[in-house]
Amino acid sequence: MQRRALLKLAALSTIGLAGARATASSTPSIHNKEPITMNDVIIIGGSFAGLAAALQLGRARRKVTVLDTGLPRNRFAGRSHGVLGHDHKPPSDILAEARQQLARYPAIRLLNARADSISGTIDNFSVLTGDGESLGARRLILSYGVVDQMPAVPGFAESWGTSVIPCPYCDGFEVAGQHWGLVWSGPQSMNQVRLFHDWTNSLTVFADGHDIAPDIRADLAGRKVPVVDGRITGIARHGDHNATIKLDTGPDVAVDILFAHPRNKPSANLHETLSLDTVNTPTGLAIKTDERRETSMPGIYAAGDLANPGIPSVTTATWQGAMAGIFAQQSMLV
Ligand SMILES: Cc1cc2nc3c(=O)[nH]c(=O)nc-3n(C[C@H](O)[C@H](O)[C@H](O)COP(=O)(O)OP(=O)(O)OC[C@H]3O[C@@H](n4cnc5c(N)ncnc54)[C@H](O)[C@@H]3O)c2cc1C
């Protein structure tokens, strides 16, 4: 069999493997048995941002390996919204379709593997996988996303993505006009209160131990938004949306949906070991990039939620991934 046909077969095998898993996979990786040659780009994290980068690079016929552990941030949500052409589809379906489409490109290899460490410099990076494989590349794209850190409140993690959600653009339409709750996380929560008016006139704020300043309380009262003081001690989920919020003081409060913004952190610490520059966000940090999506280390690009200090979404991750792929490719032109 010709080398090109062999490569395509290997790519199809690994894509098929990845496409079969909806969330995390314990299925062992199928590695390309070809002798390892230098990749143009290794992409770490093969979800919305990473696959968008791979698509641009594969179309430019650049040799790409995507490493992915199969845990996209929105895996807790039954459906993904606001994504043009894919609205109201399960996120795992969108990703599976993307992986299938990448099978057209023989230079793209998708591996179900974790990147454990990075070394080297531009034009000669090495990535060590969890399976002990060492891969080389001229450029790297970091797209390994973030992990939402669930507070130690019984029922919170179990309700995440259904009764407790972060983003009105993602899921607000489906519960518009209903009774919403908002877990206060600081003065920035006032922006959420103003935002939510476009979806509902029935909102309750849960202070959850935060001191809410008198002027903000007056503003909330003027908007007819009640504030429930006390700490949240538990969340009981009923069906797909409704939840009962249990408090350390006062009676339980029922809402149709609860919005919360737990802190998050990048899904891996590779950027830390490389000492890449970061910026603070209201809920964590983001890897700093320039307008070409290059990080503070030449040859390393970043895209998606882990490099987005603004509004994270599938669409922004996809856009950033595509840009990272294009700029990484253009940086290798002779
Ligand atoms: C509950 C919830 C619902 C949401 N709903 C919507 C919605 O309806 N619409 C919308 O637009 N957005 C929604 N979002 C936001 C959306 O999930 C993110 O913006 C999007 O997933 C970001 O894509 P990404 O590629 O940057 O990261 P992710 O999708 O999080 O993917 C990162 C990938 O990197 C992999 N990875 C991590 N570490 C490593 C490693 N060391 N080696 C290899 N691979 C690794 C992970 O397994 C994962 O597959 C929602 C978020 C949440 C929390």
PDBQT file of the ligand as one rigid body, heavy atoms in Angstrom, charges set to zero:
ROOT
HETATM    1  C1  LIG A 401     -22.645  23.752  30.996  1.00  0.00    +0.000 C 
HETATM    2  C2  LIG A 401     -22.118  24.461  29.791  1.00  0.00    +0.000 A 
HETATM    3  C3  LIG A 401     -22.916  24.653  28.678  1.00  0.00    +0.000 A 
HETATM    4  C4  LIG A 401     -22.432  25.324  27.564  1.00  0.00    +0.000 A 
HETATM    5  N1  LIG A 401     -23.258  25.516  26.504  1.00  0.00    +0.000 NA
HETATM    6  C5  LIG A 401     -22.804  26.189  25.438  1.00  0.00    +0.000 A 
HETATM    7  C6  LIG A 401     -23.670  26.447  24.331  1.00  0.00    +0.000 A 
HETATM    8  O1  LIG A 401     -24.858  26.065  24.338  1.00  0.00    +0.000 OA
HETATM    9  N2  LIG A 401     -23.181  27.144  23.282  1.00  0.00    +0.000 N 
HETATM   10  C7  LIG A 401     -21.890  27.602  23.260  1.00  0.00    +0.000 A 
HETATM   11  O2  LIG A 401     -21.493  28.225  22.275  1.00  0.00    +0.000 OA
HETATM   12  N3  LIG A 401     -21.025  27.368  24.296  1.00  0.00    +0.000 NA
HETATM   13  C8  LIG A 401     -21.463  26.680  25.366  1.00  0.00    +0.000 A 
HETATM   14  N4  LIG A 401     -20.623  26.439  26.419  1.00  0.00    +0.000 N 
HETATM   15  C9  LIG A 401     -19.220  26.904  26.321  1.00  0.00    +0.000 C 
HETATM   16  C10 LIG A 401     -18.395  25.868  25.525  1.00  0.00    +0.000 C 
HETATM   17  O3  LIG A 401     -18.466  24.618  26.167  1.00  0.00    +0.000 OA
HETATM   18  C11 LIG A 401     -16.931  26.279  25.434  1.00  0.00    +0.000 C 
HETATM   19  O4  LIG A 401     -16.817  27.638  25.054  1.00  0.00    +0.000 OA
HETATM   20  C12 LIG A 401     -16.187  25.400  24.424  1.00  0.00    +0.000 C 
HETATM   21  O5  LIG A 401     -16.303  24.036  24.774  1.00  0.00    +0.000 OA
HETATM   22  C13 LIG A 401     -14.709  25.806  24.349  1.00  0.00    +0.000 C 
HETATM   23  O6  LIG A 401     -14.077  24.982  23.407  1.00  0.00    +0.000 OA
HETATM   24  P1  LIG A 401     -12.525  24.670  23.557  1.00  0.00    +0.000 P 
HETATM   25  O7  LIG A 401     -12.158  23.894  22.341  1.00  0.00    +0.000 OA
HETATM   26  O8  LIG A 401     -11.772  25.890  23.882  1.00  0.00    +0.000 OA
HETATM   27  O9  LIG A 401     -12.405  23.756  24.865  1.00  0.00    +0.000 OA
HETATM   28  P2  LIG A 401     -13.132  22.412  25.250  1.00  0.00    +0.000 P 
HETATM   29  O10 LIG A 401     -14.359  22.206  24.434  1.00  0.00    +0.000 OA
HETATM   30  O11 LIG A 401     -13.302  22.433  26.719  1.00  0.00    +0.000 OA
HETATM   31  O12 LIG A 401     -12.096  21.283  24.813  1.00  0.00    +0.000 OA
HETATM   32  C14 LIG A 401     -10.824  21.129  25.372  1.00  0.00    +0.000 C 
HETATM   33  C15 LIG A 401     -10.339  19.743  24.966  1.00  0.00    +0.000 C 
HETATM   34  O13 LIG A 401      -8.978  19.568  25.372  1.00  0.00    +0.000 OA
HETATM   35  C16 LIG A 401      -8.842  18.254  25.930  1.00  0.00    +0.000 C 
HETATM   36  N5  LIG A 401      -7.667  18.248  26.812  1.00  0.00    +0.000 N 
HETATM   37  C17 LIG A 401      -7.534  18.785  28.045  1.00  0.00    +0.000 A 
HETATM   38  N6  LIG A 401      -6.288  18.587  28.504  1.00  0.00    +0.000 NA
HETATM   39  C18 LIG A 401      -5.621  17.894  27.560  1.00  0.00    +0.000 A 
HETATM   40  C19 LIG A 401      -4.299  17.384  27.454  1.00  0.00    +0.000 A 
HETATM   41  N7  LIG A 401      -3.369  17.572  28.420  1.00  0.00    +0.000 N 
HETATM   42  N8  LIG A 401      -3.960  16.678  26.348  1.00  0.00    +0.000 NA
HETATM   43  C20 LIG A 401      -4.850  16.496  25.342  1.00  0.00    +0.000 A 
HETATM   44  N9  LIG A 401      -6.135  16.961  25.389  1.00  0.00    +0.000 NA
HETATM   45  C21 LIG A 401      -6.504  17.661  26.482  1.00  0.00    +0.000 A 
HETATM   46  C22 LIG A 401     -10.173  18.042  26.662  1.00  0.00    +0.000 C 
HETATM   47  O14 LIG A 401     -10.413  16.675  26.917  1.00  0.00    +0.000 OA
HETATM   48  C23 LIG A 401     -11.151  18.634  25.651  1.00  0.00    +0.000 C 
HETATM   49  O15 LIG A 401     -11.581  17.684  24.699  1.00  0.00    +0.000 OA
HETATM   50  C24 LIG A 401     -21.095  25.794  27.547  1.00  0.00    +0.000 A 
HETATM   51  C25 LIG A 401     -20.268  25.595  28.670  1.00  0.00    +0.000 A 
HETATM   52  C26 LIG A 401     -20.775  24.940  29.781  1.00  0.00    +0.000 A 
HETATM   53  C27 LIG A 401     -19.882  24.753  30.983  1.00  0.00    +0.000 C 
ENDROOT
TORSDOF 0
